[in-house]
Amino acid sequence: MTIMSTVSLAQDPRVDFALKICAGGLVLILVQTTLSAVYSLFFHPLRSFPGPPLARISRLWSRLGNFQGRKSERIHEAHRKYGSVVRVGPNELSFADPGAVRAIYNSDVFIKEESFYRAKRIFHEDFLLSYRDPKAHKQRRKLLSRGFSQASMNEFEPNIDTKITAMLDHWTAKTVQGHSIDVFSWVHWLGFDTVYHLMFDVDPGCVKYGRSHEVMPYFYAWKPTYMFKEFLPVLERWGVLVPGYVGNCFRGVNKWKKYAMDIIQDCRATGVNTPFLRQVISSPTGPKDADPGVSLTNSQIAEECMGGMFGGSGTTATTFIYILWGCLQKPEVSRRLQEELRAAFPDRDAVPDYRVCTGLPLLQAVINETLRRYPTIIATLPRTAIQDTVVANVAVPKGTIVGIQNYTIHLNEQAFPNAEEWDPDRWLAKEGEDQRREAWVPFSVGPRKCIGINLAQMELSKLTAAFFRRFDASIDSSMTQDDMRLYDTFNASPASKKLVLHLKQCAD
Ligand code: HEM
């Protein structure tokens, strides 16, 4: 562009008008931001609570933490600096006192916070995790509970055995060839296969064939979508129309939903075998024991199954990865665990029975300690007060968002002395048991606690026992603490997405 045309553009009245509109808009935004900051700092009901300066005036503070995978770390640091009740958003308080856990999550004065849980919807519908209305949630939970009961899991147990055996057989073959193994993807495939099988009555075969399933890219597209939706809620409706990476994520979730609905339709037509689907499908070809009063549409069932997959596959996979990380950094613990397992399970290569696993103190201590030190649901579970109330002796005005994050509560020094250290032996001592139980909440508590706990405990117990019964293992020297940093996106996983091990089959 020449100098002459630049000058004439500057003199164009339309350009002049547009520039004035932009400047006016900017001034308006500035005035509005300043007024809202002044209100937050000097007039807001939470003005007297301490907190990071940016957090006191804007949700940007926590949103930035989200995008860096460090939100829980930042909140934890804020508790260290400002105390046990911190203002982490203009209208949000974080609590670090274990006494506050039940006061919040067992109380009917608090309901799930809207923007956070609305963003967690999968494709335009509510499902168990995202419901805010306690009555609607209770009804849905009742419908799904039997599918997740211990009896249902016992019925499903042989399917877990088959998958664990397939995975460990592949690993055995690699040890014979002398290779190191990055177990990260394998363990995620196992988590995916297990929940997919329970939810959709089909074994997708990732561990059997040692490869990803075709829907996995769509399945993984959901996580970025909920972060985008939290930032910009209109994306829930219009995200699929956005070009590029952002839109691709929304389109991926849409494809996954269609895929899931097709499977449900087939299941209705052909009948189902897994205890979970039997409970939710009530059709002429469905089981006699399905609740006759309630029937869900294919779309609702698909959302529940997809929700179960998001809740249940990465969480157990990540926990097992950290079980390996914890144990293999402490060879003495691994050795004692192997002794316990050898005494309980004479057959090295059979997958251990769950009921026997529940009676093995060190095995259960290892799992508890990993869920404590490396909680996969690491972040705040936000709730909104529907009336004025009191939490841990602190007055909380109606409308305030409150929450507790497992990352902080699980590092409580009174309940867990020397809390940074992964130390399963703390669970074997009688002393301090009540304090530990109060502050240990990896599955949350109250009516919204994890519905998949029976499956998670079964999978983790059997997998950990089968692994340490079969292998002597060590961590590859290339792995660092930074690789294993808990990267927080509501649920956490190792930042490097890898764990490289060397395995050797045990002698007997
Ligand atoms: C180590 C494994 C697991 C951990 C640590 C875990 C943790 C949690 C936590 C903390 C919550 C409460 C979330 C909130 O209030 O926002 C939750 C809810 C939930 N979890 Fe899990 N979970 C695990 C495994 C599973 C499995 C295996 C499934 C299903 C296959 C599952 C399905 C769900 C569902 C559907 C909810 C929503 C429950 C409701 O709102 O009524 N989770 N989980």
Boltz pocket constraint, residues with backbone or C-beta under 6 A from the ligand:
constraints:
  - pocket:
      binder: B
      contacts: [[A, 128], [A, 129], [A, 130], [A, 141], [A, 195], [A, 307], [A, 308], [A, 309], [A, 311], [A, 312], [A, 313], [A, 315], [A, 316], [A, 319], [A, 376], [A, 377], [A, 381], [A, 441], [A, 442], [A, 443], [A, 444], [A, 447], [A, 448], [A, 449], [A, 450], [A, 451], [A, 452], [A, 453], [A, 455], [A, 456]]
      max_distance: 6.0
